[in-house]
Amino acid sequence: MLMMMCCSVIIAKSQTPLDHSVQLTAITQASPAQIKISWKKLSSATGYQVYRKTKSAANFGTLLTTVPATDSIYTDNNVVADSTYEYQVIKTGGNAATGYIYAAIKALPIHNRGTMLLLVDSTFTDSCSAEIATLMNDLSGDGWKVVRKDFARSASVGTIKTYIVNTYNADNTVKAVYILGHLAVPYSGDMNPDAHPDHKGAWPADVYYADIDGTWTDNSVNNTVATGTRNDNTPGDGKFDQTTLPSYADLQLGRVDLSNMPAFSKTEVQMMRTYLNKAHSYKMDSLAMIHQALIDDNFGVSTGEPFAANGWRNFAPLLGYSGTQSSDYITTLNTTTYQWSFGCGGGSYTSAGGIGTTANIAANNMNGIFSMLFGSYFGDWDNQNNFLRAPLCANTPMLTNCWAGRPHWFFHHMAMGEPIGYSTMISQNNDATYQTTNNYMTGGVHIALMGDPSLRQDYLKPARNVNVTPVAGGGANITWTASPDPAVVGYYIYSADDRYGAYKRRSPLVNVTTYNDSFGTDGTKYYMVRAVKVQNSPSGSYSNLSIGVTSAPVTIDYPYSESQSVNTIGNVVSANLYPNPSSDVLNIALTAQKAVIGTVTITNINGQTLYTKDMQLNSGTNNIQISVESFIPGIYYASIASGGTVKSLAWIKN
């Protein structure tokens, strides 16, 4: 690995990547609401600057407070439960060091994640049909609407990009792309992120598929100096000019590409089956593992860049202070399953110094889940027996890997339930939001995830045996077998008109194993049940949903419809709202004298109508559910009109 900057011998000897990492964890309490951020003190610190932002904010803004070097705790009392907060802590004095954490007090569950485009290499259409069906079930069960498209390996980069863009423009819920197999690899740039002159040119650039509106050109770069012609980039050759992203990535994207890896004894199809089966087992919470991380650092700060800070900084909010140890990468993972790992050393296309070779990985198991590797050459991953892709090909494969060092990656959002595809996207889009020491090649088009982009850090065992029984004049009765996870606090029920469509939540949190769904539109329905528990992590807590289990399709005739003509000839005797405040679903319990149609209307404090629906009321007790997830926090009024009677009740969205 060539140096991209000068550094003194004193620095190289006296510092470690840990000295460049502010390791953040959080302790939270609900009443009074409080998030306490803490970190390990660094000896050269003169103080610590603390910043805070919302998840969607572009930057951390103004300084929140300064903590003296003698302290290592910041207590934030200006927080509320159910909301998430992102913190940045910057050490002052001596060498630079930063830390990041995404914290919450019981963050709300993520019911819907958007649409996932599953692009399948047709090599696996038949050979891995059962495993791909399971993958689609798992994606759907994790809140993704799944749109699958199979392509031949001969399909061009332009064909695949056109499909992604057209689908995105037709459906604004598209959030992610999962490439399964060796579909066309975009190349772009005039670069050598590993600093080797013989490796300058175009590198694989899957992020091209994730950028919907950027302008990519192929008319200016003319470079054929690289040793391999694969990196040549000349005008009009189909390889793009851009070295950095022309605009932010719009989509989360990951690829599982196990092609051209003859060092492994299994065929590509066999390796794909093994990978998909392990990913499914992980999502079912069926893998025994140590929830810790290992770091195998063979660089230190010898180049002036603390590459292993990728591990020390990220692993603390995910696994805690004591959750990381220095250990040999291949021999340790051969016998013990660690959730996270990082390794770095001087590299080649098929090796990293002090770590091993692709042949070593082929001879061992990779009992890990999430990994980062860094070294020269192999970050350019589209070549035979590539070292970055090798862990995904092992007999017991890892599930993700990335080239983390130029630039650094940021995974702290995964502590609150975000998938690794989200971490990939923010790492690709990072310019100055997330800071590290000497962070070269930010925004580079080479930043890519090897593996399933939907993978999350924490899963729980799902419910089982979902059965749906149509009830004459009463909708549907859903029953299921409870999750064996002892920490489960309840279940949510969802339905969709299509097996892999967008599932809508039909219930509040229920703590029994049966539910009656009594309103909707008639037709064929698929029901899904997801268990939920409060997941505690070193970053706080959140409501973690299991992978959903789906029923067989069933035809339902509901007792009343979500939309009918108005015929108000009755009287509402009483009405109540719950929960109040509400965060996701507003339930209305009302009693009517007659079976008639009523109108439910929701207005804000300014009198603007935000929701109105005509609903059939039954004589006696009625229960109405309205999704209010999209409403901004504030005060609202729900009015129920029927037969000249209007009941109006105030409620709060939090």
Secondary structure, 3 states (H helix, E strand, C coil): CCCCCCCCHHHHHHCCHHHHECCEEEEEECCCCEEEEEECCCCCCCEEEEEEECCCCCCCCCCCEEEECCCCEEEECCCCCCCEEEEEEEEECCCCCEEEEEEEEEECCCCCCEEEEEEEEHHHCCCCHHHHHHHHHHHHHCCEEEEEEEECCCCCHHHHHHHHHHHHHHCCCEEEEEEECCCCCCEEEEECCCCCHHHCEEEECCHHHHCCCCCCCCCCCCECCCCCHHHCECCCCCCECCCECCCCCCCEEEEECCCCCCCCCCCHHHHHHHHHHHHHHHHCCCCCCEEEEEEEECCCCCCCCCCCHHHHHHHHHHHCHHHEEECCHHHHHHHCCEEEEEEECCEECCEECCCEEHHHHHCCCCCEEEEEEECCCCCCCCCCCCCCCHHHHCCCCCCEEEECCCCCCCCHHHHHCCCHHHHHHHHHHCCCCCCCCCCCCCCECCCCEEECCCCCCCCCCCCEEEEEEEECCCEEEEEEECCCCCCEEEEEEEEECCCCCCCEECCCCECCCEEEECCCCCEEEEEEEEEEEEEEECCEEEEEECCCEECCCEEECCCCCCCCCCCCCCCEEEEEEECCCECCEEEEEEEECCCCEEEEEEEECCCCEEEEEEEECCCEEEEEEEECCCCCCEEEEEEEEECCEEEEEEEEEC
